[in-house]
Amino acid sequence: MPVRLDKPWTPLTPEHIAPLPGHLGVYELADAAGEIVYIGMAGGRSLFGLKGTLSEALQAPPAGATQFRYEVTMAYHTRYLELLQAYRYDHSCLPVGNIDVD
């Protein structure tokens, strides 16, 4: 498995979120240009897993997010940290929407 998510972007719309699974996993949100603005996870306390977490993001998209991609994984916390580390390695900072991460 590659460290970075390389799946295609999907529009952040109710029609694209509705068929998502209620599984645990990680996701990335991007702006219209495809720049990652937020990296998040749907963990054990997430209501309805990825579907619920992305539905919440749709209500108040962080940093102008308009698209998303996701990965289903039981090791969501480890994978979340891995994605943050890869982003930080590439950009020397965290995504603008991840202001709550040390």
Secondary structure, 3 states (H helix, E strand, C coil): CCCCCCCCCEECCHHHHCCCCCCCEEEEEECCCCCEEEEEEECCCCCCHHHHHHHHHHHCCHHHCCEEEEEECCCHHHHHHHHHHHHHHHHCCCCCCCCCCC
